[in-house]
Amino acid sequence: MLTEINFDGIIGPSHNYAGLSRGNIASASHAGDVSQPRAAALQGIEKMRHNLALGLPQGFFMPLDRPDAPWLETLGTTPEDAEGHLRAQAWSASSMWAANAATVSPAPDSADGKCHLTIANLVTMPHRSHEWPGTLTQLRLAFADPAFTVHAPIPAPFGDEGAANHMRLCSGHDAAGVEIFVYGVGGGRFPARQHLDASKAVARHHRLDPARTLFIRQSDSAIHGGAFHNDVVAVANEHVLFTHETAFEDREAAHAEIRAAFPAVEIVEVPASAVSLPDAIKSYLFNAQLVSLPDSGGMGLVLPTEAQAIPAVWQWLETHVAGNGPIRRLLPVNVRQSMANGGGPACLRLRVVADPATVDPRFIADEAKLDQISEVVAKHWPERIAPGDLASAALASDVRKARSALLDTLDLGELN
């Protein structure tokens, strides 16, 4: 039976605040801070436990090997000798944000009846551009069953940042849906990361029905305001689109196109007069997991605790819930270490609609497995990493040993 599985990226032992993500206000504002990799990973694990307790299927992905010495070798250097900015890019733990791992089209949407995944190339950001080989290897292992087709990335220079710029509307996760690709246009204060040509190429690879596939432009004001991905200003689940008023460049045309393709859509729009774009971005109101709750039949919003600290945001949410809107429960989670580096609850997960029996069981979470992961993290993950620590060969060795310990514990040694 097809169901939605959220695969969270386990936050790696090299988690640090180098401020590498141009256009990501949270990342830039915490550049140079001391990170807490152990606390970060444990926060992510607790989020997974939280979702399991809601009755939601949960999976996970392994952190990639860092620092990425083979990538530095292509640049003629090593982790020890690299210039500071290159060393930081090689150390980045950004694969933790699994929403950027791939774009996913479930089997009901594809002409061949398979679930398609295209690995994101992430070419617009140097620190992320070298993720895709490790991600491709991992996803081809997790989704090796014939029910899936895992595609290599779209080639450069067509920037593709994965599911963070993709939404799906449907009457149920196992029903045919309408897929919405949101792209940006270059120029201005910050770069647009999702290119239209990349989105169209992904749709072709996934064999989607053109009549049920939309390409909508993200607003320049959202990008320049710090919404580096669409999932910072909009999220969809089943028949509901939850969006900020400023999300799309031509709001009225976008809404009309969505309604024409999926007449049952319920658009829940937060007006800028109620929640400003800066407050929406600061709180990551939309970088939340909008989920169908098995126990109640309604929807819940798994959102960062930071949303509670901004009165306009929390007031709007409480008013919506009290008014019997489609979002029935507010479910705050603590992912502060990830938030400080620019990623909320939605960034940490990749949604895959599939039969859990077709997924390699080593990537499926339960309480016992999360206990195992927590034990490895508590024993091996560094407590703190300061910017100057990235030059330490001893720390690099410890980080690699920590990841290897996790792979061994979960019997995933082939990812070493």
N, C-alpha and C positions, 0 to 999 in steps of 0.2 A: 504494500500500500504506500502510495506517495505521501510524504509529509515534509514540512519544512524543517531542516536541520540547520542550526546555527553553529558554524565552526569558528571558534575563537582562536586568535593567535596567542600562544603562550608568550608572555613578555620575556625577552631574552636576557641573559646575564650581562650583556654589553649595553643595556639601556642607559643612555646618557643625554644630557642637554647641550647639544652643540648648536642649536638654532639653525639647522640647515635648510629648513623648508620655507623658501621665499613665498610670501603671501599668506602664510599660516601665522596669525597674530600671536596665538598662545606659544607656539614654538619659538618665535623671535623674542618674545618678552621674557622667556625663561632661559635664554641662551647664557651659558656660563654658570648656571646654578649647579649645585651638587645633586645628583640623582640618587635614587634608592632602588636599585634593581630588584632586590629581594622583596621589598614592600610592594613594588609595582606588580611583580608576578603574582604575589599572593592576593592582591586586590583583584587581578584578572580572574584568578581561580575562584574567588568568592563570588564574582559575578556569574560564573558558570554554575556554581552551586545554587545560586539564587534562581537562575532560569530552570534548572532541573527541578527545583522545588515547586515551580509553577506548572510542572508537567510538560515542559518543552524539551524536545529532543536536542541534544547538545553534543557537538564534536569539538575537536581542537586541531591545531597545526603546530608543528615544532618550530622553534626559532631557527634561523639560518646560521651557518657557520660564520662567526665574526671574531676578530677582524678578517676581512676578505682579502687574504694574501694573494690569491690568484688574480684578482682584479687589479690590485696594486702592481703586480708583476707585469700586466699588460701596459702599465704606465711607466715601466722601467724602474720601479722602486719597491720597497718593502715596508711592512708595518713599523719597523724601527727607524728607517731612513726617510720616510715620506714627509713631505711638508705638512704642516699642521692641518690645513683644510682638507687635504687628501686623506690623511690619517683618520680624521673625524668621519669622513664619508665611508671609509672602509669599516669603521666600528659601528655604524648605525644599526640600531635594533628595530628599524622602521617596518620590517616584515611583520611585526606584532599586529599591525593594522590590516587585518585580513580582508577588509572590504576592498582593499586595493590589490588583492591577490589575482583576481580574475573577474570576468563578467560571466554570469550563469544564466542559461536559458533552459528551463525545465522541459522534460520530454513532451508534455502536451502542446507546447508551443512550436516544436520543431517538426519539419516535414518528415524526418526519418524516425521520429518517435524516440530519440535519444536525448539525454540531458547533455548539453554542450557547455564546456567551459573554455574560455579563451584567456590565457595568462596575460596580465597587463604588462605593457613594456616599460611604463613609468619613466620615459626618456626625458621628460622635462626637468627632472631633479636628479643631479648626479649621484646623490647618496642612495637613491632608490633604483636607478637605472641598472644596477648590477644584481638586483634581487631575482630577476626572472628565471635564470637557470636553476637556482635552488628551488624556487616555487614550482617550476614545471616538473622537476623530478619528484617533488613531494606530492603534488596533486595527481600525477600519473600513477603514483603508488596508491594513494588513498582511493582513487576512482578508476581502478584498473578494470573493473567489471565491464562487460560489453554494453551495459546500460548507459555508459558514458562515452563521450568523445572529448578529449582534452587537447585543445589546439595550442600550438606555439604562439608567441606574441605577434601582434601586428608590427611590421618593420618600421624603423625610424624613417622619416622624421614625424610620423603621424602619432602624436601623443595619445596614449590610452592609459587611463588610471583605474579601470575596472569597475566593480559594482558600485563604487561611491558615486558614479554618475549614471546609474541605471536604476529604473524602478519598474515594477510589474503590478498590474491590476488584474484581478480575476475574481470569479465568484467563489472560488475555493482553491486552495493550493494545488489540488490535483486536476483542476479544470484548465482548459486552454485560456490563455490570458492575453493582455495587450502589454507589450513591452515598450518602455519609454527610455530613450537614450537622450541624455542632456549634455550638450556640448557648449564650449565657450569660443569666443572670438578673441584673437590676440590684440595686444596694445594696452596702453593704460598703465596704472600703478603696479599691478601684479599680473603675472602671466596666466593665460587661460591654459588649463592642463589637459582638457579633453577635446580632441579634434573631431570635427564632423566626419572626416574621411575614415578615421579609426572606428568610430561608432558604426558607420555604414558597413565597413569591412567585417566587423564582428557579427552584425546582423546577417550578412551573407553567409559567413562560415557556419552560423547556427541554423541556417535554413529556415528563417522566420518568414511568416506570411506578411508581405508588404502592407496588406490592408490592416494588419494588427500590430504594426511597428511604427512608432513615432520618433521623430528627431526634433527636439525642442531646444531652443537656445537659452542658456543660462543668462541672467541679466548681467550687464556690465557692472551695474551698481553693486550687485551681490559679490561679484569677483573682487572688485576694487575695495569693497568693504571688509574683505577677509574670508569670504565664503569660497575657499579654494577648491572645494568639491561641492557638487549639488546636494550631497547628504548633510551639508551644514545648514541648508535652508529648506529642504523638503524630504519627506520619507513617505513611502506607500506600503500598504498591507491589504491584501485582498481587495475589497471595493473602496477602500478609503485612501485618499491622498491628503496628507497633512503637510501644509506648506505655508511659508511666509509670503506676504503680499508681494515682496520684491524678488521672489525666486526666479521668475522668468522674464526675458527681455520684453516680450509682447504678452503681457498677462492675459488679456481678454482673448486673444487669438489662441494662446496655449490652452486655456481652459476649454474653449470651444472645440478645439481639435481633440482634446482628451475625452470630452463628453460625447463627441461624434463617434469615436472609436470604441468607447466603453460607456454606454448610456447609464449603466447602473452605478457609476462612480459617485461617491460622496466626497466633495472637496471641502475639507475643513481648513479654512484660511485664517491665519492670524494677521490682523491688520497692523500696519506699521504704526498706526496711532495708538495701539494698545501695547505692542512690544516692538521697540525700535530694532532695526537691523543690528546695531552694535550689541544690544542686550541679547538678541537671539544668538549671535555668534559667541558672545562671552559665556552664555549659559549652556551652549550646545543643546538648546531646546529641541532642535530637529535632528541632531546627531544622536538620536535615541532609537531604541528598538521598539517599533510599533508591532505588537505581537497579538495573535489570536489566543485567548486564554482557554485551555481545554475545559477547565472546571466551570466556567460561567457562560461561555459562548460569546462574551464580549471581547473588547480589545483592551490591552494594557500598554502603557508607555514606560519602558525601562529607560530611565534618563539619569544623567549625572546629578549628584547631590548639589552641585553648583547651581542648578536651576532653582533650588529652594532659597538661595541667598539673594536672588534678584526679585524684588517685590512684584514688579510688573509681570514678570514671567510666571511666577507662582500664582498670582492672583488670576491671570487669564486661565491657567490650567484648572484651578479649583472651580472657577465659574463654569468652564466647559463641562467638567465632570458633574457638577451640581445640576446643570441643565440637561442631563441625559444625552449628551453627545455620544458619538461612537467610541470615544476613549473613556472607559469606565473606571480604570484604576491607574494611579500614578505610583510608579515603582522605582524610587531613587536607589542608586547604587554608588558606592565609593570607588571611583577609578581615577583618583586625583593625580597619581603619578603619570598616567597616560594623558589625562587632560592637560597637564602642565606642558606636555610635549606636543599637544595639538590634536589629540584623538579622543573622542568620547566613546560611549557604549557601542554605537553603530560602527565606528571605525574598527573596532576590535573584532568584528565578526563578518563572515561570509555566509550568506544565506544560500542553501542548496536544497531544492525540492527534489526528493529522491526517496526510494525505498531504502530504509536503513540497512536492510539485509544485503544490499548491493555495495555498500561501503566497506572498505577494509576495517574490520572491527577494532583494530589498534588505534584508530582515530576517533572512536566513539567514546564519549565520556559517561561514567557513572560515578557514584560517590566513592567507591573503593579506588578507582583509578585516579580521581582527583586527590584522594589522600596520598597516593603514591607520588604524584607530581609535587604536592605540597612538601612532602618530606625531602625530596631531592632539592627543591628550591631553598628550603630552610637550611639545608646543610651546605649547599654549594654556591648559591648565587651571592655575589658581592653585596654587602650592606650599602655601600656608598661608592659612587664614582665621581670624582672631581675632574674638571676639564684637563688638568695636567696629567691625570692618571693614564690617559690614552697613550702616552709614550712609554708606558711600563711594559716590558716584555714579560715580567712575572704575572701581571694582571691579565695580559693576553693569554698566557698559558692557562691561568685559572679559569678564564671565561670558556675556553675551549674544553677544558676538563669538565666543567659544569654541564655544558650542553651534551657532551658524550655520556655523562652519567644519566641524564634524562633519557637519551636515546636507548641506552642499555636497559634501563628500568622498564621502558615501554616496548622492548623488543623491536626497536626500529633502527638497528645498527646499520642497515643498508643506506641510511641517510648520512652516515658519517663520511 
